[in-house]
Amino acid sequence: MSVMGKMAEGTAAREYLTFRLDQEEYGIDILKVQEIRGYEPPTRIANAPAFIKGVVNLRGTIVPIVDMRLKFNCSQAEYNSFTVVIILNMHQRVVGIVVDSVSDVMELPADAIRSAPDIDSAIDSGSITGLGSVGERMLILLDIEKLMSSDDMGLVAAE
């Protein structure tokens, strides 16, 4: 019964910003995205984890920049003209994530989303909300807020 209730509740299509990391395509809730910017080297922070590239000053707000390619153990993290930073706005916290490229904004109906298999990966399985399929494309849908507020990130204080 509760499964049916959940499905009925989430039947409206949701929009996702899709981006690439290495060979994989990911989707995040478009409502969390504040803006998309070209990559510019941030100011390094001493003793920060390797995946936190540093901080940038975004119109007076100091924004930590997380390289998702390093966070997800991608084979390479090359900085080129396609490299972008997605600025996220979550719980009054602004964070930037570095990705290989942004693909597009895609609307996914609830019936195009399957639950993710429970497998061991670089991504905490609780941060994957499901797998979206659009034609031949498979999107890994992330709960970016949950991922960014995980303890190992050290970016968002527990409330």
SULBEL-V159469 format. One record per residue. N is the residue number from 1. SS is DSSP state (H for helix, E for strand, L for the rest). BURIAL is 1 if it has 16 or more other C-alpha atoms within 10 Angstrom, else 0. D_LAST is the distance of its C-alpha to the last C-alpha in Angstrom with 2 decimals. Layout:
BEGIN
n=<N;N>
ss=<SS;SS>
burial=<BURIAL;BURIAL>
d_last=<D_LAST;D_LAST>
END
This chain:
BEGIN
n=<1;2;3;4;5;6;7;8;9;10;11;12;13;14;15;16;17;18;19;20;21;22;23;24;25;26;27;28;29;30;31;32;33;34;35;36;37;38;39;40;41;42;43;44;45;46;47;48;49;50;51;52;53;54;55;56;57;58;59;60;61;62;63;64;65;66;67;68;69;70;71;72;73;74;75;76;77;78;79;80;81;82;83;84;85;86;87;88;89;90;91;92;93;94;95;96;97;98;99;100;101;102;103;104;105;106;107;108;109;110;111;112;113;114;115;116;117;118;119;120;121;122;123;124;125;126;127;128;129;130;131;132;133;134;135;136;137;138;139;140;141;142;143;144;145;146;147;148;149;150;151;152;153;154;155;156;157;158;159>
ss=<L;H;H;H;H;H;H;H;H;L;L;L;L;E;E;E;E;E;E;E;E;L;L;E;E;E;E;E;E;H;H;H;E;E;E;E;E;E;L;L;L;L;E;L;L;L;L;L;L;L;L;E;E;E;E;E;E;E;L;L;E;E;E;E;E;E;E;H;H;H;H;L;L;L;L;L;L;L;L;L;L;L;L;E;E;E;E;E;E;E;L;L;E;E;E;E;E;E;E;L;E;E;E;E;E;E;E;E;L;H;H;H;E;E;L;L;L;L;L;L;L;L;L;L;H;H;H;E;E;E;E;E;E;E;L;L;E;E;E;E;E;E;L;H;H;H;H;H;L;L;L;L;L;L;L;L;L;L;L>
burial=<0;0;0;0;0;0;0;0;0;0;0;0;0;0;1;1;1;1;1;1;1;1;0;0;1;1;1;1;1;1;0;1;1;0;0;0;0;0;1;0;0;0;0;0;0;0;0;0;0;0;1;1;1;1;1;1;0;0;0;0;0;0;1;1;1;1;1;1;1;1;0;0;0;0;0;0;1;0;0;0;0;0;1;1;1;1;1;1;1;1;0;0;0;1;1;1;1;1;1;1;1;1;0;0;0;1;0;1;1;1;0;0;1;0;0;0;0;0;0;0;0;0;0;0;1;0;1;1;1;1;1;1;1;0;0;0;0;0;1;1;1;1;1;1;1;0;1;1;1;1;0;0;0;0;1;1;0;0;0>
d_last=<31.79;28.04;28.80;31.10;28.60;26.09;28.90;30.11;26.69;26.34;29.97;29.50;29.87;26.94;27.39;26.36;26.93;28.84;29.22;31.06;30.18;33.40;35.18;32.25;31.03;27.40;25.91;22.58;21.73;23.58;21.13;18.62;21.52;22.11;25.28;27.40;29.05;31.66;30.69;31.25;30.68;27.51;27.46;26.81;24.23;25.62;24.37;22.01;22.37;25.43;23.66;21.85;24.95;23.74;22.70;24.58;24.81;24.49;25.93;24.20;20.79;20.33;19.44;19.01;21.59;21.27;24.64;24.09;27.65;26.90;23.60;25.61;28.64;31.01;34.56;34.70;32.64;35.29;34.71;37.16;37.67;35.72;32.56;29.85;26.31;24.15;21.67;18.53;16.30;12.84;9.97;11.84;12.23;15.85;17.07;20.69;22.12;25.77;27.88;31.65;32.26;31.05;33.26;32.75;30.81;31.60;31.33;30.93;31.84;30.10;33.34;33.23;30.05;30.40;27.92;27.59;29.51;27.65;28.86;27.81;26.96;25.13;22.49;20.14;21.75;18.51;18.17;21.66;21.93;25.71;28.94;30.56;34.30;36.30;39.95;40.22;36.76;33.91;30.35;27.41;24.60;21.18;17.71;17.00;13.34;12.88;15.30;13.82;10.35;12.32;12.45;15.97;15.20;13.10;12.34;8.72;6.26;3.78;0.00>
END
